[in-house]
Amino acid sequence: MRGALVLAIALFALAAAGCGGESDEPPTLASLEKKFICPTCKTTLELSNAPVADRMRAFIRERIAAGDSEGEIEAALVDQFGEGVLAAPPKEGFNLLAWVLPLAGAALAVGLLAVGLRRWSRTRPGGRAPESASVNGRPPLDPELERRVDEELARFDA
Amino acid sequence: MARRAKLILQAAAVLVVALLVALLGWRVTEQAEGRGLDDALERGERPRAPELTLDTLDGEGEIRLADYRGKAVVLNFWASWCEPCKDEAPLLEETWQRYREDGLVVLGIDAQDFRVDARKFVERYGLTYPIAYDGNGASLGRFGNTGFPETWFVGRDGRLVGEHIVGPFDEEQLEENVQAALDTPVR
């Protein structure tokens, strides 16, 4: 149980850490085209040949040439077109829920699965089942009845 | 205790599902509102124009469609990268100049565009009518617009009138719908 909980928390922390900031490398048009949506056709810029997508690509090229970082270019495009221009929701404020909820759901699912499996594998709440217990979860046979079954089987084998 | 926790979890799950269904319903209704306007006009009805509140293109203040109640409005959705919009702009300016004393307002809605490009467009074509800026294009869905340019006509009573023109209009079509809008009663 505790192991499952630790695993769930570790999974959550690992994924949350993946939500880190932008890289230090200078942005390229090819990398940014995947991160922005063309407002008219609702696909990423790399897949769009709409006039507004061409204009956005030209804008990105200008900003890269001017030395802007990815964050600055993103801020400028959001200022013009709103947050809907981002292919992925920003990792802040209410939008953070879009990142956190799936991870929290996955962690919760792992936890619930662990609890369910543990309960399922238990035969009785008091502790370990006796070794003579049947593997199908039913109580063991009455010793007298078991003795008679053995006798009958032995006679049958003979 | 365990039973109570189970009940709380079940209630939370039902609440989450209800919220998601409500969100879906709201989204579908919002999109259907725009599509319904066209159908109503085709049936000869005059639906109320959706409310619009947007920043002005110069960023100094807001424009509300409701503020033009009592005037006839030509509502033209455009963008600087839209080729047919370039042909329409001089005609809209001419119409605005000709009928403004009669109570006509041409209201341009620049959507899904860079402000700087839109300002250059306005300067290039010498547009003097009011222009609102809708960068993310939120207003397009409210009217059920699917492209650029698109033009609606709003009567003095705040209800849509005439045609919804999808794509570029010609001079005669514009004149006919402007007259229809000017002829509407204030109430």
HADDOCK unambig.tbl for C-alpha pairs under 7 A between the chains (distance, minus, plus):
assign (segid A and resid 39 and name CA) (segid B and resid 112 and name CA) 6.28 0.50 0.50
assign (segid A and resid 51 and name CA) (segid B and resid 81 and name CA) 6.17 0.50 0.50
assign (segid A and resid 52 and name CA) (segid B and resid 81 and name CA) 6.35 0.50 0.50
assign (segid A and resid 80 and name CA) (segid B and resid 114 and name CA) 5.94 0.50 0.50
assign (segid A and resid 80 and name CA) (segid B and resid 115 and name CA) 6.99 0.50 0.50
assign (segid A and resid 80 and name CA) (segid B and resid 135 and name CA) 5.41 0.50 0.50
assign (segid A and resid 81 and name CA) (segid B and resid 112 and name CA) 6.27 0.50 0.50
assign (segid A and resid 81 and name CA) (segid B and resid 135 and name CA) 4.45 0.50 0.50
assign (segid A and resid 81 and name CA) (segid B and resid 136 and name CA) 4.31 0.50 0.50
assign (segid A and resid 82 and name CA) (segid B and resid 135 and name CA) 6.70 0.50 0.50
assign (segid A and resid 82 and name CA) (segid B and resid 136 and name CA) 5.20 0.50 0.50
assign (segid A and resid 84 and name CA) (segid B and resid 136 and name CA) 6.92 0.50 0.50
